[in-house]
Amino acid sequence: MKLIVNIPAYNEEKKIGETIARIKKSFEADFYKNGIGTMISEKVIHVTDDGSKDNTVQIAKATGVDFVHSHQVNRGIGIVFRTSVGKALKNGADFMVNIDADGQFDPEDIPKILEPVLAGEADMVSADRFGEFQAKNMPYFKYWINRFAAMIIGRFMNTKINDLTCGFRAYNRETLLRLNLPGNFTYTQEVIIDALGKNLKIKWVPVEVTYFDERKSRVVKSIFKYVNDSFRIILKAIRDVRPMKFFGIPGVTMIAASLGFFMYFLFFYFQDFKVSPYRNIILVAVTLFVVGLQFFVFALMADMIRTNRRLIEDQTYLIRKQKYKR
């Protein structure tokens, strides 16, 4: 079976050579010589460059990686991931591990991430930066935004999510064929939501990550932009995957509130049989009921759209399976 380790890169000339060397060294681990790791008969390194303006591509090629693909311009890590998945499938990957070029993750942990996928315990595995190692030195705001987002998404998806935004992950071929990712800004949240929506099994494995003081995130240009973009992507993903919850919960809440206001009105009305003093209460009750009913109708319509979307995704999956047939 074939393992492709994919390295997304953008202006990483300072770190990519070292990262590739460490990945090659990790291929010599006993994991691949004994036990379940012997399933991997071929190990390949791919670099997906997102229009770097420095010597990232030249350094990657000089290290002798198996494949380098470059975007002509910087297109965003969401598109980089889609490109990486397409190239991995085209080149016959049975499994793909995605690891950043900046050296924050230790390539020695690749077997740890890969093992549950090889064993059939999971369709994809994500590194967990918040487990036993507690994401040491992670910027404070980023830590709490990640934890809060993971909690909210977990509630909607009815599962515990340990780490929503980590890019160090392993996928089997079936998962790569099934993923559908429309976003350009990032992909990490969408992958989790999309995979859970397709009932794919996800497992989290604790790893240690090193944050460098001089490192500037490709995604987090500013706190406001990061929060805004992440919130928008997560909102859209939940809308598409869990429409009944997305529209239904607000709808039912407003209808329940309207009934509460209406009962409040009746309580006072039957005391003096006058409507005039309570017109505002009636107006609020009627407004909440109508808007809540609209949300409930939206939920039903969105659920029908989701059914059609699933049919389209099933067709897309079959087309990909035929396209990348080995």
N, C-alpha and C positions, 0 to 999 in steps of 0.2 A: 504494500500500500504506500501511497505517496503523501508526504507531508510537505506543505508549502508554508514557510514562515514569511509573512508579509510585513514589510517595514514602510509605513507611510512617512514621507519626509518632505520638509520644506525649509530650505536654508539651514541645513544641519551639518555643514562641513566640519564643524568642530567635534562632533560626537559620532557621526554615522560610521566612520571607519572603525572606531573602537567597538561600537555596538555590533557591527557585522562580525568582527573578530571574536567577540564573546559568544555570539550565536553559534559560530562554527565550532568553537571549543565545547559548547554545550551539547553538540551533536555526538561528542565522544563519550558522553555519560554512560554509565552502566545500564541505565534505564533502557537504552536501545539494544543492549546486548543480552538482556535477561528478561524473562517474564513477558508481560503484555507489550512492552516496548518493541519487541522483535517483530511485531506486526508491521512496523514502519521499515520498508525496504529501500525507500528513496527519500532523501531529505534535500529540499530545494529552498533557496532564499530569493525572494522577490523584493524589489524596491519600487515603490510607486511614488514618483516625485511629482509634487504639485506646483510645477513651474518655478523651481528654485532659481534665485538670481546669483547664487554663489557657486562653489565647486562641489556641491553635494553629489551631482550625477557623476562627475569625473572621478571623485573619490570612491563612490560605490562601484563603478566599473573597474577601477584599479584593484579593488579588493577581490575581484573575481566572482562576484555574485552571479547567480544563474540567469537573472532576468531583471532588466530595468525598464520601466515605462514612465515617460514624462508627459505631463500636460504642458501645452504651450504657454498657458497663463495660469495663475493661481485661481483655482476654482472652488476651494473650500474642502474641508475634510470629509463632509458628507459624500461629495462626488468622488473624492479619492477612494473612499471605502467601496463605493459601488464599482469603480474601476478595478480595484483590487480583487473583489469577489468575481467579477467577470473574467479577469485574467487567470485567477486560480482555477476556476471551472474549466476554462479553455485549455489550460495546461495539465488537466487531469488530476487535480487535487482530490484526495480522499478526505483530507483534513487540512484546515488552515488555521494557523496561529497568527494573530495580529499583535505586533509589539511596537511601541514607539521607538523612534530613532534616537531620542535624546539621552538614552541610558538611565532613565529614572527607574525602569524595571530591570530586574536581573534576569538575563537569558537562562541562567541556571534553573529558573523556576518554570521554564517551558514544559519539562516533563510533568511537573506537578499540575499544571493547567491542562495538559493534554490527556493525562491518564484516565479521568472519568469519562471522557468522550470515547477513547479507545475501548474502555470496558463496557460501553453501552449504558452507562449510568446517567448520561446526560446527552442532549443534542448539542448544547453549547455550554461552555464554562467561562465564567468571568472571574478575573482576579478580584479579591475583596480587600480593599485598602483599609477597611474599618473594623476588621476582625481583631485578631490577637495583637496585631502590630499597631492598631489605632492611628493610622495615617500620620505618622510623625512628621512634623514640620510642614504639614499642609496649611496653606493660608486659611486663617480663621473663617473668613466669610465664605470661602469655597467649601470648607468642611460642613458648615451648617446648612448651606443651600443644598448640598448633595444629600445630607441626611433628611432634610425636610421633604425634598422632592421624592426621594426613595420611599418615604413613609406614605405620602399622598398617592403616588402611583401604585404602591403595594395595596392600599385600601381599595382602589378602583379595580385592580386586577386580581384581588382575593389571594394574594400571596405575599410572603415576606421577601423584600428586595434588599439585599445587603449593600450593594454598590451599583448605582444606576449609571454612572458616567465613566467608568474605567474602560480604557481602550484595549487593555491586555486581555485577550480572549482567545478561546479555541472553538472551532466550529467543525461539525462533520459535513459531508457533502450534501446530505439531504437538507440541512438547515440553510446552507448557501443557496441552494436551488429555490427555497421557499421564501426567503426574505424579500420584502418589498419596501424600499426606502425612498420616499420622495424628497426629503429635506436636503439642503445644501450646507446649512450652517454647521450641523453636527449630525452624528448618527447614533451615538452611544445610547441615548435614551430611547430612540425610535426602535432600535434593534431589540431591546428588552421588551418593549410594549408589543411590537409586532410578533415576536417569538411567543410570548405568553398568549397573545390573541389567537395564535395558531396551535395552541396546546403543545408547543415544543417544551421539552424539559430542560430547565436551566439550573446549573449548580454554581455555587460561589466557593472559591478556594482562597484562603487568606495568604497574602504575599506582602513582603515589605517593599516599600517604595521610597526612593530618595528624591527629595525636592532640593533643587539647586537655587541658591539666592539669586544668581544672575539669569536664571531661566525665565523667559517671557512666554506665557502661554499663547498658542496660536488661536485659541478660542476666546479666552478671557481678555479682551482688549480694555474693557472697563466693567466695573461691577454692574452698573445699570444695564449696559448692553447684554451682558451675560445673562442676567436675570430675565430681562425682557425676551431675548431670543429663546432661552430655555423654556420659559413659561409658555410662549407661543407654540413651540414645537410639541411640548407635552400635551397642551390643551387640544391641539389638532389631532394628535395621535389617539388620545383617549376618546375624543369625539368619534373617530372612525372605528375604533376597536370595541368600545363599550358605550354605544349611543343611548341605550335604555337608561343607564346610570347617569350619563352626562346630561341628558335632557329630562329624564324621568324624576330624578331626585329633586331638582329645583321645582319641577311641576307639581309633584305630590306635596312638597313643603308649602308651596303657595296656596294650593287648594285646601290643605289642612288649616293654614292660617286664616283663609277666608271663612271657613266654617266656624273657626274660633271667634272671629269678629261678628259673624252672623248670630251665633249663640249669645254673645255679649249684648248685641242689640235686642234680641228677643227677651233677655232677662229684664232689661229696663222697660221694654215696650209693654210687657204684660203687667207692669206696675201702674202705669198711668195711661196706656194706650195712645201715646203720642209718638209721631214719627219725626217731627221737625227737629227736636234737639239731637237726634241721632243720625241725621242725614250723612254726615261725614263718615260715620262708622259703616253705614250701608255702602257708600261709595267705595271705601277702601276694600270692603268684603267682596263687592262685585268685581272690582278691578283685579284683585288678587285671584279670584276664581277664573276670570276670563283669561288672564295671562298664564295662570297655571295650566288651564285646559289647553292653551296653545302650545305650551312646552310639552305637554303629554302627547299631543298630536305630532309635534316635531319628533318626539322620541319614537313613535310608531313609524313615521316616514323614514327616519334615519336608520331604524332597524331593518326596514325593507331594502334601503340602499346598501346597508352592510351585507345583506344576503346576496345582492347582485355583485357586490365587490368581491365576495368570497368566490363566486362562480368565475369572475374574471381572473382572480388570483390563481385559481385551480387551473384555468386554461393557460395562464402565463407560466405556471410551474411545469405543465406538460410540454409547452413549447421549449422552455429552457432545457428540460431533461432530454428532449430530442436534439436540440441544438448542440448541447455539450455531451452527447452520447459518446461513450468510449468503445 
